[in-house]
Amino acid sequence: TTVPPQGESGEMYVGLVFEHCELGNLQHVLYAQPGIDVDVKKKIAKDVASGLKYLHTRRQDDNACIVHRDLSTRNILVTNRMIAKI
């Protein structure tokens, strides 16, 4: 969907929409819940790896993949079901 130009300059408005992840970022989750089970941590790692694989194998019209340039615990969101989203 294209958003109409904003103001007199004719610049296009660009915005990002994120899924609401109740637990916040992974950094917060790890500090707030230090006793997280190892199996849950493994699942989070698999979620992140799966997300990266999707980004790296998704092709656009120009045949280039999407690269995440700042992957860190503060940039990984976690749902209340402990599903990690990048």
C-alpha positions in Angstrom: 0.0 0.0 0.0 1.3 3.4 -0.9 0.7 6.3 1.5 0.1 9.7 -0.1 2.8 12.3 0.1 3.0 14.4 3.3 3.2 18.2 3.3 4.4 20.4 0.5 7.8 18.7 0.2 6.2 15.6 -1.4 8.1 13.2 0.8 6.6 9.8 1.3 5.8 8.7 4.8 7.5 5.5 5.8 6.4 3.6 8.9 7.0 0.2 10.5 4.3 -2.0 12.1 5.3 -4.5 14.7 3.4 -7.3 16.3 2.7 -6.6 20.0 5.1 -8.8 22.0 3.9 -8.8 25.6 7.2 -9.7 27.3 9.3 -7.0 25.5 12.7 -7.7 24.2 14.9 -10.7 24.9 17.4 -8.7 26.9 14.6 -7.7 29.4 13.2 -11.3 29.5 16.6 -12.8 30.3 17.2 -10.3 33.1 13.7 -10.4 34.5 13.5 -14.2 34.5 17.0 -15.5 35.2 15.9 -19.1 35.8 14.5 -19.7 32.3 14.6 -23.4 31.4 17.3 -24.5 29.0 14.7 -26.0 26.6 12.9 -22.6 26.4 16.3 -21.0 25.6 16.9 -23.5 22.9 13.4 -22.8 21.4 14.2 -19.1 21.4 17.5 -19.8 19.6 15.6 -21.9 17.0 13.0 -19.1 16.5 15.8 -16.6 15.9 17.6 -18.9 13.5 14.3 -19.6 11.6 13.7 -15.9 11.3 17.1 -15.2 10.0 16.8 -18.1 7.5 13.5 -16.6 6.3 15.1 -13.1 5.8 18.2 -14.5 4.1 16.3 -16.7 1.7 13.5 -14.3 0.8 14.1 -12.9 -2.6 12.9 -9.5 -3.8 12.4 -8.4 -7.4 16.1 -7.6 -7.7 17.0 -11.0 -6.4 18.6 -9.6 -3.2 18.0 -11.1 0.2 17.1 -9.1 3.4 20.0 -8.8 5.9 19.5 -8.0 9.6 22.4 -5.7 10.4 21.9 -5.3 14.2 20.9 -8.6 15.7 21.1 -8.5 19.5 18.9 -9.4 22.5 17.4 -5.9 22.6 16.2 -6.3 19.0 14.5 -9.7 19.5 10.9 -9.4 20.7 9.3 -12.2 22.8 5.6 -13.0 23.1 3.9 -14.2 26.3 4.2 -17.8 24.8 8.0 -17.3 24.7 8.1 -17.1 20.9 11.0 -15.0 19.6 10.4 -12.5 16.8 13.1 -10.7 14.8 
